C-alpha cells in the first residue's frame, strides 16, 4: 500500500505540473485549446487568468511533492492528505462550475491516491 500511495500521489502531482504547463505556457496552443474546449479568441483574451490558474496547480503539485519527500514521515503524511483534499475540492468545484470531466480527470486520481495514503 505504501508503494501504491507514493505512485498515485506522484501521478496526481505530475498531472498538476502538466496542467501548470498547459495553463501558464501553452494556453493559446491547439493542444491546450482542445483540452479545455476554448476558442482562439477566448484563449488570447484569458491568457493572464489561465496563467494564474496554472500557478495554483503548480502549488498543488509542489505541496504533494513536499509531502512525498518531507523527512518527517508523519508531517509528510499530513501534507499529502491536505493537498489531496485540496485537489478533490477543486475537482468537485470545477466539475460543477466548469466541466464535468474534471471530476474524473482530476478528482478520481486524487481520490484513489487519498485512499492509498489513508490505508498505507
C-alpha positions in Angstrom: 0.0 0.0 0.0 2.9 2.4 0.7 4.3 2.0 -2.8 0.8 2.4 -4.3 0.3 5.6 -2.3 3.6 7.0 -3.5 2.8 6.1 -7.1 -0.6 7.7 -7.0 0.4 10.8 -5.1 3.2 11.2 -7.7 0.8 10.8 -10.6 -1.5 13.5 -9.2 1.4 15.8 -8.6 2.7 15.3 -12.2 -0.8 15.8 -13.6 -0.9 19.2 -11.9 2.5 20.1 -13.2 1.2 19.2 -16.7 -1.8 21.4 -16.1 0.5 24.2 -14.9 2.4 24.0 -18.2 -0.8 24.0 -20.3 -2.3 26.9 -18.5 0.8 29.1 -18.0 2.8 28.5 -21.2 0.6 26.7 -23.8 -2.8 28.3 -23.1 -3.2 29.5 -26.7 -1.8 26.4 -28.3 -4.0 23.9 -30.2 -3.3 21.3 -27.6 -4.5 23.4 -24.7 -7.5 24.8 -26.5 -8.6 21.3 -27.4 -8.0 20.1 -23.8 -10.0 23.0 -22.3 -12.5 23.4 -25.1 -11.7 27.1 -25.8 -11.6 29.2 -29.0 -8.5 31.0 -30.1 -10.1 34.4 -29.3 -11.1 33.2 -25.8 -7.7 31.8 -25.1 -6.0 35.0 -26.2 -8.2 37.2 -24.0 -7.8 35.0 -20.9 -4.1 34.3 -21.0 -3.4 36.0 -17.7 -6.3 34.3 -15.9 -5.2 30.9 -17.2 -1.6 31.6 -16.1 -2.9 32.4 -12.6 -4.8 29.1 -12.5 -1.7 27.3 -13.7 0.3 28.8 -10.8 -2.3 27.4 -8.4 -2.0 24.0 -10.0 1.8 24.3 -9.5 1.2 25.0 -5.8 -0.8 21.8 -5.5 1.9 19.8 -7.2 4.6 21.4 -5.0 2.6 20.6 -1.9 2.2 16.9 -2.9 5.9 16.6 -3.7 6.7 18.3 -0.4 4.6 15.7 1.3 6.3 12.8 -0.5 9.8 14.0 0.2 9.5 15.5 3.7 12.0 14.0 6.1 9.4 13.7 8.8 7.1 10.9 7.7 4.2 12.0 9.9 4.3 15.6 8.6 4.7 14.3 5.0 1.6 12.2 5.5 -0.4 15.2 6.8 0.8 17.3 3.8 -0.3 14.6 1.4 -3.7 14.4 3.0 -4.1 18.2 2.9 -3.1 18.7 -0.7 -5.1 15.7 -2.0 -8.2 17.0 -0.2 -7.5 20.4 -1.9 -7.3 18.7 -5.3 -10.6 16.9 -4.6 -12.3 20.1 -3.5 -11.0 21.9 -6.6 -12.1 18.9 -8.8 -15.6 18.9 -7.4 -15.9 22.7 -7.8 -14.5 22.6 -11.3 -16.8 19.6 -12.2 -19.9 21.6 -11.0 -19.0 25.0 -12.4 -16.8 24.4 -15.5 -16.6 20.9 -17.0 -18.0 17.6 -15.6 -15.0 15.7 -16.9 -12.8 17.5 -14.3 -14.4 15.2 -11.7 -12.9 12.1 -13.5 -9.7 13.6 -14.9 -8.6 15.3 -11.7 -10.9 14.1 -8.9 -10.7 10.3 -9.5 -6.9 10.1 -9.4 -6.8 12.3 -6.3 -9.5 10.1 -4.6 -7.6 6.9 -5.4 -4.3 8.5 -4.1 -6.2 9.6 -0.9 -7.5 6.1 -0.2 -4.0 4.7 -0.7 -2.4 7.3 1.6 -5.1 6.7 4.3 -4.5 3.0 4.3 -0.8 2.9 3.7 
